[in-house]
Amino acid sequence: MSDQIDILAFGAHPDDVEIGMAGTLEKYRQKGYSTAICDLTLAERSSNGTVNIRQKEAALASSILGLTKRIQLTLPDRGLFLDDNFLKEIMTVIRKHQPKVVFAPYFDDRHPDHGNCARLVEEAVFSAGIKRMEDNENQPAHKVTNLYFYQINSLSKPDFYIDISNEIEVKAKALNTYTSQFEKTPDGVETPLTNGYVEAVISRERAYGKQIGSMYAEGFFAKGPLVLHYDLIGGI
């Protein structure tokens, strides 16, 4: 069985991708594309929950989203910096799974790990396409067709939107698996995530939906120009 994946989304922590683009993953899974998430860290420094709990939550979210695969790396939480060894690990994932499209968090975010994840993935995508750049398994080069960025905490104006009106319930269900992060417990620590965070994410997607005349949408950013095959009468 081939390891090839159509859409590969990277996150710094388990739950990042679900926050930013769970609806889009579900939309394209339903269209027949293979989808995968790669979490760079185990989120071992998170204020609430434990690594084991977070892994169980991520597995449940993966099942809800029907992911083809979830890949878990063990780079250091709060230690994501441009490092050759980190880049090689991410390159290895990209070359092994040969994605057509890669997603990463948007650079503008209150959490430094999210922006640093974006920088690492961007560098790794570029290096993965260079024949003489070595990864950890000496795999052949692979050029990703497109690299896009999703939002976690940013409220910047996206370059483009994807309508997820039909997928919003699945997104909410996937997010709500992360009870250790989004629900305050008596022995837990209050964080920006424990005070109506899921509701805030859904409200953001509702606001984005209004921008394109739909109920809900997710917003994305592109590094280069977007080329659309657009029919002025019939649409895309």
Summary of the structure (lengths in Angstrom):
residues: 236
radius of gyration: 17.3
end to end distance: 33.8
largest distance: 57.7
contacts: 765
relative contact order: 0.18
helix: 37%
strand: 17%
